[in-house]
Amino acid sequence: MSQLPIMEVLPQLLTALSQSSQIILKAPPGAGKSTQFPLALLQSGTFSGKIIMLEPRRLAVRNLAHYLAMQLNEKVGESIGYRMRGEQKVGANTQLEIVTEGVMSRMLQNDPELMGIECLIFDEFHERSLPADTALAFSLESQAVFRDDLKIVVMSATLEQDALQGVLPDAAYIESQGRQFPVEVSYRPLKPNERLLVVMANKIDHLMQHQEGSLLAFLPGVGAIRSLQTLLEERLTSNIDVCPLYGQLALSDQQKAIAPAAGERRKIVLATNIAETSLTIEGITMVVDSGLEKIARFDLKTGITRLDEVSIAQSSAEQRAGRAGRLTAGLCVRLYSESHYQQQPAMPIPAILQSDLSTLALDVAQWGATDPNQLSWVDSPPPAAYEQGRDLLYRLGLMTSSYQLTAMGYKTQTLGIEPRIAAMLLKTQATALNSAAIALATLLEEPEKNTLDICDSLQRWQEGKHNKQSRLNTRSQQLSQLLGSSFSLKSIQPDVLSVAACLAFPDRIAQSRGQKNGRFLLSNGHGAQLADTESLASEAYLVALDVVRLPHYSRIVSALRLSIADLHAHYLDMFTTVENVDWDEQRGKLFAEQQTRLGKLIVARQPLPAPGAEKMTQALLNYVARQGLSVLKWDKRSIAWLNRVRCAIEWLPHEAWPGMNDAALLAELDQWLAPYLVGIHSANQLKNVCVFDALHARLGWPLNQSLNTWLPPEHTMPTGHRHPIRYQEGKPPILSVRIQEVFGEQASPVIAQGTQIVVLELLSPALRPIQITQDLAGFWQGSYREVQKEMKGRYPKHVWPDDPAHHVATTKTKRQLNS
């Protein structure tokens, strides 16, 4: 241990802790920061109170706690303990607690002053998980407001110093230098038509035959790990163990992957990016890197998180390679090209910039901040994603319209469970659906792979045949105790699971589109589908529990069949009744009906009597909103005027413009179009509406008057002739004019309060373009000479002066000028 690089900076670290309240420690993988630094803190007696160290992965929490306790010849739960959801080993004398990220956030929420805690350590902060960013933001405010004596240490393998010092400007910065042993890196990109797993198996087989030691291979996901494991076990010798390593793996199997190979045996560890940091896997001298990982990205448009397989960032590639050099010199084979590596971003995108932020919005509201920007973030939450998270909390009944937590919202935080599931559990508390909700929450935490219908998992659990039977039993009892309720597994009927699920996923209630082919419309208005061969494909209604966004569609991964009648009987308030009047394009007539809606779904219709004039107008507005603005009659004047307004909005954003893009116009049809539908009784008559007048009125006075000044429709030349200025969004204004008419001009015209130079399209006497310029003075001094030479020969009857900048503008020929 004395050889670990971190040992060289430990004295500096301990001194800094006595002098500074904030420390940034940068140390590469294998430096010993996760093990030797916390041990040194305990052994030095620097703190008499508690030290809390955050680890982003549950696997690392357990293993670090056991390793550090072993160094002190103790058991876990004495000086060193750990906490994670549903599991803890701490005692009365525990001083160092290693916790998962969610645990640290709850500790801060429950006691912002952190009484009895002297130091917070954020390990592996470069992973930039959402809970870690949140916990850091809360701890910084706690330090600033309540505890100026609190020490905060942020440890990172690859994060740039500037990124952290933006929120920790006064922090002491300490860096532990490089890896202990060199790693030889080589590249072996795939050739056309080569399959990754086959190439990987061949490369691993070759390395195991020609090199010593054990090997670590990085793959994008569990499916790839299992497939590669099968390929390898078919060809390897008997003295080599193939050990998978990923987060969902049983603890005993994880330990087997991490522990040294027994005796003379060697091993191959097949891992996801869980093995990039924190864990030291014994005996590894070789790394084979696929260069891929799976990341979750939240799709704002659909409200669905999709799992994408992407190339890793350079920092991740370096960490993976470093695993081969922790114990001795090693080698790393990257199954991609060096140029591909150079093209990747230096750091991965932080989760806060691409995640569902509903949990964050809940945390921030409980913390007491009405605006997330009141806190210090390494990267601020994107406003659109944050608002969408708030909106979900409002629909779940956890937040008010003024962004305050409801009573149920506060209760949700005490459960430490994802907001959707917590809302379901609390809404069914002390009801007949209580056991069903607990069962569903438990099954969603421990999903069975390749199981579409969750009722199948419930049946296996009830029959004692589920492959995670013990964990399900334990977790369901924990949830029951948290809620102060009883739980009866045998009493649960499958059809009530879906009713409970609607409370957690009100936006994912799915209605068949009618073709019985697995295509559904979700209550949030987006589509989703499953294979038409699936057992649930022909159901009228489902609750889509897990939906994955793929490149061209959203796929339902797990679901429950739903009886709308049962949902209506239990939760009538989820349904709304509205009178709808619309235009039937097929029959060419107006219709009116009473609709029962569930979100964007229409679950029942009842005809109503013929509507009056007001309903007629609303129906036509609905028709336009559905079909688009193109159903109106757009003449050249209307199009040109709207282009001019949109350019004005782009160039003069500080003025008080109304929304004039298509989305804004469609969203506010009732404001600008409705007054012009008087006397319009059919869709065909919409062509009689004067769009120009309607839009002109929307802009209003004085903007209409100012528009003509700021962005004039025409420009008057020195000859007295007026020529139109062409406006188009995203492009500069253009004025087409004969070159003789700009003689004597020193510069191009300027409009839009001096912000835009008009592009001059200079024309020949025959009105053909000969030059385009925004720099008229530069044109006179430069390329005009070539134009003059050519034009003199082609148009000898017209004047082509040697000094056009000081010549009189004209539209006349030489003869007309001399007469």
Phi, psi and omega in degrees: 000331182295344181271351181295139184303329184297335183298331182291333183253002180301316177301319179296321179295313182294324177293317180299323179297331179280344185246340185229148180270349181224138180222136170249121179246117176254122181211132183290166177305138178089359182285338179100013184294327184282342184248306188284328179294309178297325176298317180298323178298316180294315186285335181280344184070022181302323182237143173261338178271192185279151173243128178247123179246124180270130173239135184286345185235138181299321180301316180292324180301308182299313186291322178295318180299314180294320181295313183293321177297321179297323178297335179262008183057041180235172171262154175298134182109353175268253178292329184239131179220181178213158176222139170208171183301123177079005183203134175205149174222092178223157179227181182296332183257010181292125179254323178253117176250125175261123189230157171279168190298317181298326179295317181296318179299318180292325177299317179292320179296318183288328181212086182302338180276346178051053181299132180087353180255128184254336186214136173246129179243124176258102181271153178051043185293341179298341178292339172050049175288159181296314178298325179292317177299319180295313181298322178294317180299317180293317183293325178295321178289322177300317179296318183288325187263318188250323195227080179289350178269355181288135178261134177237122179242123178250119183249136185213147178273322190225353184297136179294144183301318184297326183298319180278324184290350173294326178255347177236062188295335183258010184288145170286134182250123181231134181234130175263129186284163191333185183292155184283323185236146182288150176236125177276120183255129175231160183241138178220078181294150179290142174272163178306136177074002175277141178265134185306309187293326177293314178299319181295316179298317179297316181294317179297316179301316181296316182295319181293334178279332189245355180234161177262161177092186181254168190231142176242124179246133179259126180234163186285335184195178185295320180301316179295322179298313182295320180295317180292324178301318178297316180299318184289319184293343178281341189234346185278159178287166189287345183268013180242126177264137175255116187240115174286156179210110176205168191299324184276358183291149176301148185302320181296322178289325176296317180297323179297321180292326185276326186291157177298149175295141184287134173055234181271006183282158175238169182216157173239120179259124178255111191231156167276191180290003175300336184266008181292320185222178175070305188271133170262117179265118190297139170081005184282123175237351182228143175231134170243120189247119176290339182076015184235155173207162175253130179232150178268129178234129182276128179266107182300325185294317184260346185072022184241138175271126180251150180257114183252140172266118187227165174284143182282159176285165181300321181298320178294321178300319179294319179295320179296314179299323182298340180296336180280348185244021182283325186247337179197175176298142184218188178220153180226129176251121177260125183273050175201172186274160177294325178294324176297318177300315182295334182277347182282153178297153182295322183232151176290159178288129179298147182300329183296339182267356184213029183239163167293122187257020180295318178295320177298315179300322177295315179298315183295320179295318178294326179295337177106008180264127177277343180226126181300335181287357173286346180255165180265120181239144171296318171227124183291146178299134177299129185304317184296316180293324180293318178295323178294323176297317176298319181298319177297317179299322178296316181292332178279352181083018182261347183219146177275172179293344177262017173069026173260147177289139172282174177301321179291328177298318177293322178295324178304318183293331179287339181279334182066035184237152179308139190308317182301311184291321179298318179300318178297314182296320182286324180289336181260000181301133179062028174237176180293343181267005186303309182294323179297318180294318178297317179298316181295317178301318181293316180294327179287332177284333181236066186290146173271133181294141176061031175247109181283309184269113183295338176299330176296320177294319178301316181298316179296322178296313181297330180272359181075023184247005181289140183288354175236038187306312184295316181294322178296316180297317181294314183293321180296324178289324176298315180295321178299317178294320178301322183273351182066037184228172177263162181224127179233105183293317186294333185280352187282126174267137184304325186290342180274346176302316184292326178296316177296321182299328181298335179286333178270330185233059181297338181272356183241020170290128191244132179247132178300140178282359172106343183270358180057034183242021177086008179261130185229154171253126179277157182291349173272002176096354181259159182266158174205160183208164171221165184300140183293351177272350181289153184295333183267000187296331184263006180289147178288323181220145175225165161247116180275107184279324180224123181233130180250130178274117176258172186306323187243353179196170176257129183254132176281120184265320176216147187200174174224140173290145187231135171263115179297326179297319178295317179297317179298322181291325182273320188224075181297329184290351176282347183256148175234150178243126182225154171266125183240130176239130183211171180259127178270107184295323184293317182268351178063039181210164179278145173222154179227139180206156172267126184246138169260121187243149173232096190064235179270002182270141173258112186260346177203148179226145174218124182299148177239162177301162180304134184279163177272191185298320181296318178292326177300313179300316180297323179297318180292324176295319176300320180296314179296317180299324182281318185274334181105167184293344183293345179286347175274164181268114182254110175269174183300322181297316181295317181296314181297318181295317181294322176299320181294318179295317181295325174294319179299319179296322180292318186272335183234062187294344182284346178280159187274065181281143168285162177294127183234008174279171185301318183298315180294319180295319179291325181289336185237037179302324183295339181274318187251332182265324185307317181298343182259009178260008177298126180086358178267121188240004180205166179295325180296327182285351177299336178293346180273351181287134177276097183298323181300314181297319182295316179290323178300318179293325179298319181293318174075170176267139013263006184298325178300318180291318180293326180303317181293335178278314184286317180232077184297144179290337183223161175234131181269125181276164177303338179283351183093349178283144178251133181235140181290144173264129181269129181243136177210132182306137177079001180230156178288158177293146184234136176237118178263125185205148175299143184298328180295336183281349177253006173304139179089348179275139183264341184206160176290152177297152179236134181229188177055055179055037176081010184266343185233127174270128181286131175284129179263120172261098185279131186249154174283171175303336178270010177068031174258138181298132176237344180196143173237128184206149168252352182243084185294319180298319178294325178294315179302321184280341187245260191289354177302328183299319179291321178296316181301316182298315181289319185288329179300320180286328184274325182231072185290341182281350182254157183281138176225075189294156176285335180236074186296334182293342181236018178265155180285132176295145184203162170240007188261161174277174178300316182298317179294325179290327185272348183277000000 
